[in-house]
Amino acid sequence: MIKGHQIAGLSKDRERVENDFYATPQISTEALLKVEKFNYSILEPACGQGHISKVLIDNGYHEIGINSCDLIDRGYGEGSIDFLKHKFNNKYNTIITNPPFNLFQEFAEKALELSNHKVIMFGKLQALEGFKRASFMEKSPLKNVYVFKKRQNPLRNGNPLDEKGKPWASTMAFAWFVWDKTYTGKPMINWI
């Protein structure tokens, strides 16, 4: 950090949250459901407190089966499941998650191995940057990047409010990244 300046997206007052637990706001998942539909089995491998899974259930996806798990047991889904190391017994039609940002590519690669059809991940738009990630994205079946028109504010430690009782505010841009294993074209950018 340059003295007197702050890098965009970083807080000079707060440390990173332990285990990168920045939960997905309900409105973010609801926005996705307006533009994407999926069926059959769903896996949410970084479910936290169920922020994504609960919205899916509330929107009728409980009938097709949602398996929620996380490395950390936060009282929702199955805890102590390391998505990157766990040997899953079956594949899923759709894998949807908000992974730790520093493991974004690793989660996408593993999800593409386990998915029969779609992989959907909430993440910083910054995930498109970097030689390693860009090279991976170019070779992957990334179909859509849904960029939010309005700033999304992930929930630190799953809490919707900060220490002053106010909703979180973020300077980072977020998007939903959607891979479709049947897709062979170039990625499309859309706004939601």
Z-matrix of the N, CA and C atoms (Angstrom, degrees):
N
C 1 1.440
C 2 1.523 1 108.02
N 3 1.313 2 116.04 1 134.44
C 4 1.458 3 122.04 2 176.51
C 5 1.515 4 107.67 3 -79.32
N 6 1.326 5 116.80 4 135.45
C 7 1.459 6 120.76 5 -177.78
C 8 1.527 7 109.91 6 -55.04
N 9 1.341 8 114.68 7 129.44
C 10 1.467 9 119.69 8 178.09
C 11 1.525 10 113.22 9 85.30
N 12 1.341 11 117.99 10 -4.97
C 13 1.456 12 120.93 11 179.91
C 14 1.524 13 109.25 12 -125.93
N 15 1.299 14 114.73 13 150.64
C 16 1.456 15 120.27 14 178.87
C 17 1.509 16 108.63 15 -119.29
N 18 1.317 17 116.80 16 137.89
C 19 1.457 18 120.79 17 175.82
C 20 1.523 19 107.87 18 -70.98
N 21 1.320 20 117.39 19 133.98
C 22 1.458 21 121.67 20 -178.28
C 23 1.511 22 110.97 21 -56.12
N 24 1.320 23 115.31 22 133.13
C 25 1.450 24 120.92 23 176.86
C 26 1.515 25 113.90 24 94.35
N 27 1.303 26 118.61 25 -12.51
C 28 1.460 27 121.00 26 179.41
C 29 1.512 28 109.80 27 -104.34
N 30 1.315 29 115.30 28 143.02
C 31 1.455 30 119.83 29 177.66
C 32 1.512 31 109.09 30 -96.71
N 33 1.316 32 116.24 31 132.70
C 34 1.460 33 119.38 32 177.41
C 35 1.521 34 110.78 33 -81.32
N 36 1.339 35 116.66 34 -11.05
C 37 1.452 36 121.01 35 -177.31
C 38 1.524 37 113.89 36 -101.38
N 39 1.318 38 118.58 37 -15.10
C 40 1.464 39 121.28 38 -173.19
C 41 1.521 40 111.41 39 -127.00
N 42 1.323 41 114.91 40 145.72
C 43 1.462 42 121.97 41 172.08
C 44 1.524 43 108.23 42 -83.94
N 45 1.324 44 116.13 43 163.36
C 46 1.467 45 119.42 44 173.97
C 47 1.516 46 109.35 45 -62.50
N 48 1.298 47 116.43 46 148.78
C 49 1.450 48 122.52 47 178.97
C 50 1.534 49 108.91 48 -72.22
N 51 1.333 50 115.95 49 139.62
C 52 1.455 51 120.77 50 179.03
C 53 1.531 52 110.39 51 -57.81
N 54 1.315 53 116.48 52 135.54
C 55 1.461 54 124.02 53 -179.60
C 56 1.525 55 113.16 54 61.32
N 57 1.333 56 117.34 55 19.94
C 58 1.466 57 122.12 56 176.20
C 59 1.536 58 112.59 57 54.76
N 60 1.331 59 117.11 58 40.72
C 61 1.460 60 120.69 59 -177.47
C 62 1.521 61 110.92 60 -86.30
N 63 1.327 62 114.64 61 87.73
C 64 1.460 63 123.54 62 175.44
C 65 1.530 64 105.51 63 -117.04
N 66 1.310 65 116.50 64 95.92
C 67 1.461 66 121.94 65 -172.87
C 68 1.529 67 112.15 66 -71.16
N 69 1.322 68 114.39 67 154.04
C 70 1.460 69 122.28 68 -179.07
C 71 1.529 70 110.38 69 -79.79
N 72 1.327 71 117.64 70 125.28
C 73 1.470 72 119.55 71 177.07
C 74 1.533 73 111.01 72 -63.35
N 75 1.310 74 116.05 73 146.35
C 76 1.464 75 121.51 74 179.59
C 77 1.530 76 111.21 75 -55.32
N 78 1.328 77 117.27 76 -42.47
C 79 1.473 78 119.92 77 -177.52
C 80 1.529 79 111.84 78 -63.85
N 81 1.322 80 117.40 79 -26.40
C 82 1.463 81 120.67 80 178.78
C 83 1.524 82 110.62 81 -69.08
N 84 1.337 83 116.07 82 -44.03
C 85 1.470 84 120.04 83 178.93
C 86 1.521 85 110.35 84 -70.02
N 87 1.317 86 117.49 85 -38.89
C 88 1.466 87 120.40 86 177.89
C 89 1.524 88 111.20 87 -61.78
N 90 1.327 89 117.38 88 -37.92
C 91 1.470 90 121.09 89 177.63
C 92 1.530 91 110.59 90 -63.79
N 93 1.326 92 116.76 91 -39.60
C 94 1.473 93 120.68 92 177.72
C 95 1.524 94 110.85 93 -61.95
N 96 1.325 95 117.01 94 -43.15
C 97 1.465 96 120.96 95 -176.84
C 98 1.524 97 113.15 96 -66.18
N 99 1.314 98 117.27 97 -14.98
C 100 1.464 99 120.26 98 175.53
C 101 1.524 100 111.82 99 -78.44
N 102 1.346 101 117.36 100 -18.93
C 103 1.465 102 120.29 101 -175.64
C 104 1.531 103 113.93 102 -120.57
N 105 1.319 104 117.67 103 -13.58
C 106 1.462 105 121.40 104 -179.32
C 107 1.523 106 110.36 105 -129.90
N 108 1.310 107 116.07 106 139.70
C 109 1.462 108 122.53 107 174.04
C 110 1.527 109 107.39 108 -125.89
N 111 1.326 110 116.14 109 149.59
C 112 1.449 111 120.17 110 177.15
C 113 1.514 112 108.40 111 -148.17
N 114 1.324 113 115.23 112 161.73
C 115 1.455 114 119.12 113 -179.34
C 116 1.519 115 109.99 114 -140.21
N 117 1.303 116 114.40 115 175.85
C 118 1.459 117 123.23 116 -178.42
C 119 1.525 118 110.82 117 65.98
N 120 1.291 119 118.09 118 -154.46
C 121 1.469 120 121.30 119 -169.72
C 122 1.526 121 113.24 120 -74.19
N 123 1.340 122 114.96 121 142.88
C 124 1.464 123 122.23 122 -179.56
C 125 1.527 124 109.04 123 -125.27
N 126 1.316 125 116.64 124 137.31
C 127 1.459 126 122.60 125 172.47
C 128 1.518 127 108.67 126 -117.53
N 129 1.335 128 115.89 127 130.74
C 130 1.466 129 122.02 128 172.06
C 131 1.523 130 106.05 129 -116.98
N 132 1.365 131 117.74 130 97.18
C 133 1.464 132 121.34 131 -170.17
C 134 1.526 133 116.90 132 -87.23
N 135 1.318 134 117.68 133 0.01
C 136 1.474 135 121.51 134 175.01
C 137 1.528 136 106.32 135 -136.25
N 138 1.344 137 115.04 136 59.57
C 139 1.472 138 120.91 137 -166.77
C 140 1.518 139 114.76 138 -73.29
N 141 1.331 140 118.26 139 -17.29
C 142 1.466 141 118.85 140 -178.91
C 143 1.511 142 110.88 141 54.97
N 144 1.317 143 116.49 142 -121.37
C 145 1.464 144 122.31 143 178.78
C 146 1.529 145 111.21 144 -98.48
N 147 1.320 146 117.08 145 15.46
C 148 1.463 147 120.95 146 176.15
C 149 1.506 148 115.00 147 88.40
N 150 1.318 149 117.67 148 20.66
C 151 1.468 150 120.07 149 -175.69
C 152 1.533 151 113.27 150 -58.18
N 153 1.326 152 118.54 151 -42.09
C 154 1.472 153 120.92 152 177.89
C 155 1.528 154 109.72 153 -79.51
N 156 1.327 155 117.09 154 -48.88
C 157 1.472 156 121.70 155 -176.22
C 158 1.518 157 112.13 156 -57.09
N 159 1.309 158 118.02 157 -41.57
C 160 1.468 159 121.30 158 -179.25
C 161 1.522 160 111.55 159 -63.84
N 162 1.328 161 117.40 160 -38.43
C 163 1.475 162 120.07 161 177.59
C 164 1.524 163 109.95 162 -66.68
N 165 1.335 164 117.22 163 -39.79
C 166 1.468 165 120.35 164 177.10
C 167 1.527 166 110.37 165 -61.66
N 168 1.324 167 116.57 166 -45.06
C 169 1.465 168 121.00 167 179.11
C 170 1.524 169 110.59 168 -61.61
N 171 1.325 170 117.03 169 -45.14
C 172 1.462 171 121.39 170 179.84
C 173 1.531 172 112.48 171 -63.53
N 174 1.329 173 116.41 172 -20.33
C 175 1.464 174 120.38 173 -179.36
C 176 1.530 175 112.39 174 -105.52
N 177 1.331 176 116.67 175 21.97
C 178 1.454 177 121.23 176 171.10
C 179 1.516 178 116.97 177 90.08
N 180 1.316 179 118.20 178 2.72
C 181 1.460 180 119.37 179 -178.09
C 182 1.532 181 113.34 180 -80.89
N 183 1.327 182 117.79 181 -4.00
C 184 1.472 183 120.52 182 178.44
C 185 1.523 184 111.40 183 -62.32
N 186 1.322 185 117.32 184 -27.69
C 187 1.458 186 121.61 185 -176.88
C 188 1.526 187 112.74 186 -68.66
N 189 1.325 188 117.86 187 -22.10
C 190 1.463 189 119.53 188 -178.29
C 191 1.527 190 112.42 189 -99.20
N 192 1.300 191 117.01 190 -4.76
C 193 1.455 192 120.81 191 175.40
C 194 1.511 193 114.03 192 93.33
N 195 1.320 194 116.39 193 115.98
C 196 1.461 195 122.52 194 177.97
C 197 1.521 196 107.63 195 -121.68
N 198 1.319 197 116.71 196 121.49
C 199 1.459 198 122.41 197 176.61
C 200 1.526 199 106.60 198 -103.36
N 201 1.326 200 116.25 199 116.80
C 202 1.466 201 121.24 200 -178.15
C 203 1.522 202 109.50 201 -112.91
N 204 1.337 203 116.46 202 132.71
C 205 1.462 204 121.04 203 178.63
C 206 1.525 205 109.28 204 -150.05
N 207 1.327 206 115.43 205 167.48
C 208 1.467 207 120.35 206 -179.36
C 209 1.526 208 108.19 207 -160.66
N 210 1.293 209 115.59 208 155.69
C 211 1.461 210 121.71 209 174.98
C 212 1.530 211 110.23 210 -63.75
N 213 1.335 212 116.29 211 -39.97
C 214 1.455 213 123.22 212 -179.08
C 215 1.533 214 108.77 213 -101.37
N 216 1.308 215 117.51 214 133.67
C 217 1.458 216 121.26 215 177.06
C 218 1.524 217 108.57 216 -82.16
N 219 1.326 218 115.60 217 107.91
C 220 1.463 219 121.25 218 179.08
C 221 1.526 220 111.58 219 -111.27
N 222 1.341 221 115.21 220 20.65
C 223 1.459 222 119.55 221 176.59
C 224 1.507 223 114.50 222 87.04
N 225 1.322 224 118.23 223 9.25
C 226 1.460 225 120.52 224 177.51
C 227 1.527 226 107.78 225 -138.00
N 228 1.301 227 117.04 226 139.54
C 229 1.454 228 120.54 227 -179.78
C 230 1.522 229 111.34 228 66.86
N 231 1.313 230 115.27 229 -164.55
C 232 1.463 231 121.56 230 -179.95
C 233 1.521 232 109.87 231 -96.03
N 234 1.326 233 116.41 232 124.21
C 235 1.463 234 121.44 233 -179.71
C 236 1.520 235 112.46 234 -87.98
N 237 1.314 236 116.06 235 172.22
C 238 1.471 237 124.42 236 178.13
C 239 1.523 238 113.42 237 63.57
N 240 1.329 239 117.59 238 28.53
C 241 1.462 240 121.79 239 176.39
C 242 1.522 241 107.91 240 -108.51
N 243 1.318 242 116.26 241 109.69
C 244 1.467 243 121.81 242 176.92
C 245 1.525 244 107.48 243 -85.71
N 246 1.304 245 116.24 244 101.27
C 247 1.466 246 121.79 245 -175.25
C 248 1.521 247 112.49 246 -51.27
N 249 1.311 248 117.35 247 -40.47
C 250 1.461 249 120.35 248 -175.75
C 251 1.528 250 113.38 249 -72.82
N 252 1.333 251 118.25 250 -21.37
C 253 1.467 252 121.73 251 -177.99
C 254 1.520 253 113.72 252 -112.01
N 255 1.315 254 117.33 253 -21.53
C 256 1.464 255 121.26 254 -174.41
C 257 1.529 256 111.26 255 -66.36
N 258 1.324 257 115.46 256 140.29
C 259 1.472 258 122.10 257 175.33
C 260 1.527 259 108.07 258 -94.55
N 261 1.310 260 116.48 259 101.20
C 262 1.460 261 121.21 260 179.64
C 263 1.526 262 109.18 261 -78.17
N 264 1.333 263 116.66 262 141.68
C 265 1.466 264 121.68 263 -177.33
C 266 1.523 265 113.26 264 -78.93
N 267 1.319 266 117.30 265 -18.85
C 268 1.458 267 119.46 266 -178.44
C 269 1.528 268 109.78 267 -145.56
N 270 1.325 269 114.53 268 170.08
C 271 1.457 270 121.06 269 176.52
C 272 1.528 271 108.87 270 -95.29
N 273 1.312 272 114.89 271 163.97
C 274 1.457 273 121.43 272 179.59
C 275 1.520 274 108.38 273 -121.95
N 276 1.320 275 116.22 274 149.65
C 277 1.455 276 119.18 275 178.19
C 278 1.519 277 110.77 276 -69.13
N 279 1.344 278 115.93 277 -42.82
C 280 1.463 279 121.59 278 -178.61
C 281 1.520 280 109.41 279 -132.06
N 282 1.311 281 116.00 280 135.30
C 283 1.455 282 121.79 281 171.15
C 284 1.520 283 106.22 282 -117.53
N 285 1.322 284 115.29 283 123.77
C 286 1.456 285 121.21 284 -178.09
C 287 1.523 286 108.46 285 -129.51
N 288 1.345 287 117.02 286 132.20
C 289 1.452 288 119.29 287 -176.32
C 290 1.524 289 112.51 288 -164.62
N 291 1.322 290 113.81 289 167.48
C 292 1.457 291 123.67 290 171.03
C 293 1.529 292 104.81 291 -122.09
N 294 1.332 293 117.43 292 90.53
C 295 1.471 294 119.74 293 -174.05
C 296 1.526 295 112.02 294 -80.31
N 297 1.337 296 116.32 295 166.17
C 298 1.468 297 118.28 296 170.68
C 299 1.533 298 108.10 297 -57.55
N 300 1.332 299 116.83 298 133.48
C 301 1.462 300 118.86 299 -174.07
C 302 1.522 301 112.66 300 -59.44
N 303 1.318 302 117.27 301 -36.92
C 304 1.464 303 118.47 302 -178.01
C 305 1.526 304 112.19 303 -70.13
N 306 1.328 305 117.81 304 -7.60
C 307 1.471 306 122.05 305 176.73
C 308 1.530 307 111.78 306 -117.88
N 309 1.315 308 117.03 307 19.14
C 310 1.464 309 122.16 308 -175.31
C 311 1.530 310 111.81 309 -53.86
N 312 1.311 311 117.42 310 -52.47
C 313 1.463 312 120.35 311 -177.94
C 314 1.521 313 111.34 312 -65.91
N 315 1.321 314 117.38 313 -42.73
C 316 1.459 315 120.63 314 -179.85
C 317 1.530 316 111.08 315 -61.01
N 318 1.340 317 116.76 316 -41.34
C 319 1.465 318 120.43 317 176.82
C 320 1.526 319 110.10 318 -63.90
N 321 1.326 320 117.54 319 -43.31
C 322 1.467 321 120.63 320 -179.50
C 323 1.528 322 110.74 321 -62.37
N 324 1.305 323 117.52 322 -43.75
C 325 1.472 324 121.09 323 -179.42
C 326 1.530 325 111.34 324 -63.00
N 327 1.335 326 116.66 325 -46.83
C 328 1.468 327 120.26 326 -179.92
C 329 1.527 328 109.95 327 -65.91
N 330 1.329 329 117.47 328 -41.71
C 331 1.462 330 121.15 329 -179.97
C 332 1.527 331 110.94 330 -62.03
N 333 1.322 332 116.95 331 -39.00
C 334 1.469 333 119.91 332 178.23
C 335 1.531 334 111.20 333 -65.48
N 336 1.316 335 117.91 334 -31.18
C 337 1.468 336 121.21 335 175.44
C 338 1.527 337 111.06 336 -68.61
N 339 1.345 338 116.71 337 -38.13
C 340 1.462 339 122.10 338 -174.21
C 341 1.522 340 114.58 339 -89.17
N 342 1.302 341 117.22 340 -13.97
C 343 1.460 342 121.13 341 -175.00
C 344 1.525 343 111.59 342 -93.29
N 345 1.330 344 115.10 343 140.69
C 346 1.464 345 120.26 344 172.16
C 347 1.517 346 111.73 345 -85.86
N 348 1.333 347 117.17 346 -22.47
C 349 1.463 348 118.92 347 -173.64
C 350 1.532 349 113.56 348 -139.02
N 351 1.352 350 117.70 349 -71.34
C 352 1.465 351 120.11 350 -173.01
C 353 1.520 352 113.14 351 -117.88
N 354 1.333 353 114.37 352 148.39
C 355 1.454 354 123.16 353 168.73
C 356 1.519 355 105.79 354 -125.70
N 357 1.327 356 116.19 355 127.36
C 358 1.460 357 121.27 356 -176.99
C 359 1.522 358 107.57 357 -129.04
N 360 1.330 359 116.24 358 122.34
C 361 1.461 360 120.23 359 -177.27
C 362 1.523 361 111.20 360 -131.74
N 363 1.331 362 114.69 361 134.50
C 364 1.457 363 122.78 362 174.35
C 365 1.526 364 106.69 363 -88.23
N 366 1.324 365 116.83 364 129.93
C 367 1.455 366 118.74 365 179.87
C 368 1.510 367 112.69 366 -164.99
N 369 1.297 368 113.86 367 173.16
C 370 1.464 369 120.29 368 176.74
C 371 1.520 370 109.51 369 -65.85
N 372 1.308 371 116.31 370 142.61
C 373 1.453 372 120.92 371 175.97
C 374 1.532 373 109.89 372 -59.22
N 375 1.288 374 115.20 373 -25.59
C 376 1.461 375 123.62 374 177.97
C 377 1.534 376 111.78 375 -58.61
N 378 1.326 377 118.11 376 -15.87
C 379 1.468 378 121.31 377 178.51
C 380 1.530 379 111.75 378 -61.45
N 381 1.330 380 117.23 379 -18.89
C 382 1.467 381 120.58 380 177.88
C 383 1.524 382 112.21 381 -76.84
N 384 1.332 383 116.90 382 -14.55
C 385 1.461 384 121.42 383 -177.85
C 386 1.528 385 111.01 384 -87.06
N 387 1.310 386 114.08 385 163.60
C 388 1.458 387 120.79 386 174.32
C 389 1.507 388 111.51 387 95.58
N 390 1.308 389 116.44 388 136.73
C 391 1.465 390 121.00 389 -175.48
C 392 1.524 391 111.97 390 -60.29
N 393 1.326 392 117.18 391 -47.05
C 394 1.466 393 120.74 392 -177.24
C 395 1.528 394 111.21 393 -62.78
N 396 1.348 395 117.11 394 -51.11
C 397 1.467 396 119.89 395 -179.29
C 398 1.522 397 111.27 396 -65.84
N 399 1.344 398 117.04 397 -42.13
C 400 1.472 399 119.73 398 179.99
C 401 1.525 400 110.81 399 -61.63
N 402 1.314 401 117.06 400 -40.97
C 403 1.474 402 120.54 401 178.70
C 404 1.524 403 110.28 402 -62.92
N 405 1.326 404 116.08 403 -42.80
C 406 1.470 405 120.13 404 177.28
C 407 1.529 406 110.05 405 -61.70
N 408 1.335 407 117.07 406 -49.23
C 409 1.466 408 121.47 407 -176.80
C 410 1.532 409 111.05 408 -59.93
N 411 1.328 410 117.09 409 -41.92
C 412 1.469 411 120.83 410 -179.03
C 413 1.524 412 112.36 411 -60.58
N 414 1.317 413 116.80 412 -32.07
C 415 1.466 414 120.98 413 -177.00
C 416 1.524 415 112.71 414 -94.61
N 417 1.309 416 116.92 415 -6.60
C 418 1.461 417 121.10 416 -176.66
C 419 1.536 418 110.31 417 -93.74
N 420 1.348 419 116.77 418 165.76
C 421 1.472 420 119.78 419 177.40
C 422 1.533 421 112.46 420 -84.30
N 423 1.344 422 116.33 421 44.84
C 424 1.465 423 120.41 422 177.15
C 425 1.528 424 108.30 423 -64.97
N 426 1.313 425 116.23 424 118.50
C 427 1.465 426 120.80 425 -176.16
C 428 1.522 427 112.71 426 -99.55
N 429 1.332 428 116.76 427 -47.76
C 430 1.467 429 120.90 428 -175.46
C 431 1.515 430 111.41 429 -134.18
N 432 1.311 431 115.08 430 142.34
C 433 1.453 432 122.19 431 167.46
C 434 1.522 433 104.76 432 -121.51
N 435 1.333 434 115.28 433 112.07
C 436 1.453 435 121.39 434 -179.21
C 437 1.527 436 108.30 435 -95.99
N 438 1.311 437 115.68 436 103.71
C 439 1.466 438 122.05 437 -178.20
C 440 1.529 439 108.22 438 -88.37
N 441 1.315 440 115.65 439 133.05
C 442 1.458 441 119.77 440 179.68
C 443 1.527 442 110.71 441 -74.93
N 444 1.331 443 115.96 442 132.69
C 445 1.463 444 121.23 443 175.36
C 446 1.525 445 110.06 444 -72.06
N 447 1.323 446 115.74 445 -33.01
C 448 1.453 447 121.57 446 -179.00
C 449 1.530 448 108.64 447 -109.82
N 450 1.298 449 116.85 448 140.89
C 451 1.460 450 122.58 449 -178.93
C 452 1.522 451 111.29 450 -56.19
N 453 1.315 452 116.59 451 130.34
C 454 1.460 453 122.97 452 175.48
C 455 1.526 454 108.39 453 -98.39
N 456 1.302 455 116.54 454 144.30
C 457 1.459 456 121.39 455 -175.43
C 458 1.522 457 110.58 456 -123.61
N 459 1.341 458 117.52 457 91.40
C 460 1.464 459 119.73 458 178.18
C 461 1.526 460 111.40 459 -55.21
N 462 1.319 461 114.52 460 150.94
C 463 1.450 462 122.06 461 -173.43
C 464 1.523 463 110.52 462 -93.50
N 465 1.336 464 116.52 463 109.52
C 466 1.466 465 121.12 464 179.38
C 467 1.523 466 109.40 465 -60.87
N 468 1.343 467 114.82 466 126.42
C 469 1.474 468 121.08 467 -178.53
C 470 1.528 469 112.02 468 54.74
N 471 1.331 470 117.77 469 26.29
C 472 1.456 471 122.28 470 177.76
C 473 1.514 472 114.83 471 77.52
N 474 1.319 473 117.18 472 1.45
C 475 1.455 474 121.95 473 -176.60
C 476 1.530 475 110.21 474 -90.48
N 477 1.330 476 118.81 475 128.87
C 478 1.464 477 120.19 476 179.96
C 479 1.527 478 114.49 477 -72.96
N 480 1.347 479 116.98 478 -15.19
C 481 1.465 480 120.39 479 -176.36
C 482 1.524 481 111.48 480 -122.45
N 483 1.316 482 115.33 481 148.71
C 484 1.469 483 119.94 482 176.73
C 485 1.529 484 110.04 483 -80.86
N 486 1.336 485 116.83 484 -175.61
C 487 1.465 486 121.64 485 -176.80
C 488 1.530 487 113.09 486 -65.31
N 489 1.333 488 117.70 487 -14.91
C 490 1.468 489 121.72 488 177.92
C 491 1.533 490 111.77 489 -98.31
N 492 1.336 491 116.21 490 4.48
C 493 1.457 492 120.45 491 179.26
C 494 1.516 493 114.00 492 81.33
N 495 1.324 494 116.55 493 15.61
C 496 1.465 495 120.77 494 -179.76
C 497 1.528 496 109.87 495 -106.54
N 498 1.339 497 117.99 496 151.76
C 499 1.468 498 120.03 497 176.37
C 500 1.529 499 110.27 498 -60.54
N 501 1.333 500 115.74 499 147.47
C 502 1.461 501 120.68 500 178.69
C 503 1.521 502 110.47 501 -62.29
N 504 1.312 503 115.91 502 151.70
C 505 1.465 504 122.23 503 174.66
C 506 1.526 505 107.17 504 -127.20
N 507 1.322 506 116.40 505 141.30
C 508 1.459 507 120.92 506 -178.05
C 509 1.520 508 109.75 507 -131.60
N 510 1.319 509 115.96 508 148.68
C 511 1.460 510 120.65 509 175.01
C 512 1.524 511 110.91 510 -102.48
N 513 1.337 512 116.88 511 3.68
C 514 1.469 513 120.80 512 -177.39
C 515 1.524 514 111.28 513 -94.16
N 516 1.319 515 115.53 514 150.32
C 517 1.461 516 121.74 515 176.01
C 518 1.524 517 108.76 516 -94.77
N 519 1.341 518 116.32 517 136.13
C 520 1.456 519 121.92 518 -179.42
C 521 1.514 520 110.68 519 -121.10
N 522 1.339 521 114.90 520 161.10
C 523 1.455 522 121.82 521 179.39
C 524 1.518 523 109.10 522 -153.00
N 525 1.319 524 115.32 523 162.08
C 526 1.461 525 121.81 524 166.43
C 527 1.517 526 106.69 525 -97.70
N 528 1.305 527 117.14 526 130.82
C 529 1.459 528 124.00 527 177.21
C 530 1.522 529 106.92 528 -106.07
N 531 1.340 530 116.90 529 124.98
C 532 1.460 531 120.77 530 -176.13
C 533 1.525 532 109.85 531 -122.46
N 534 1.338 533 114.87 532 117.60
C 535 1.462 534 121.39 533 173.78
C 536 1.522 535 107.36 534 -100.73
N 537 1.327 536 115.79 535 140.46
C 538 1.455 537 122.27 536 177.19
C 539 1.522 538 106.49 537 -128.74
N 540 1.309 539 117.28 538 114.82
C 541 1.468 540 121.04 539 -172.79
C 542 1.525 541 112.98 540 -65.30
N 543 1.341 542 117.77 541 -12.26
C 544 1.469 543 120.45 542 177.33
C 545 1.530 544 111.37 543 -94.45
N 546 1.320 545 117.65 544 -2.65
C 547 1.463 546 122.31 545 -173.83
C 548 1.529 547 110.91 546 -91.58
N 549 1.341 548 116.23 547 137.92
C 550 1.469 549 120.44 548 -179.40
C 551 1.522 550 113.63 549 -124.81
N 552 1.311 551 119.20 550 -0.76
C 553 1.464 552 121.23 551 -177.94
C 554 1.516 553 113.16 552 -86.18
N 555 1.317 554 114.75 553 -169.62
C 556 1.466 555 121.34 554 176.46
C 557 1.528 556 109.05 555 -81.01
N 558 1.331 557 117.68 556 152.61
C 559 1.472 558 119.79 557 178.31
C 560 1.520 559 111.81 558 -62.36
N 561 1.322 560 114.62 559 146.04
C 562 1.461 561 121.38 560 177.32
C 563 1.516 562 108.62 561 -108.38
N 564 1.317 563 115.97 562 139.88
C 565 1.457 564 121.53 563 176.04
C 566 1.525 565 107.37 564 -102.11
N 567 1.330 566 115.26 565 128.22
C 568 1.456 567 121.52 566 177.05
C 569 1.515 568 107.89 567 -132.28
N 570 1.318 569 116.64 568 159.62
C 571 1.463 570 121.75 569 -179.38
C 572 1.513 571 109.15 570 -114.74
N 573 1.317 572 115.08 571 138.55
C 574 1.470 573 119.78 572 177.89
C 575 1.530 574 108.35 573 -129.29
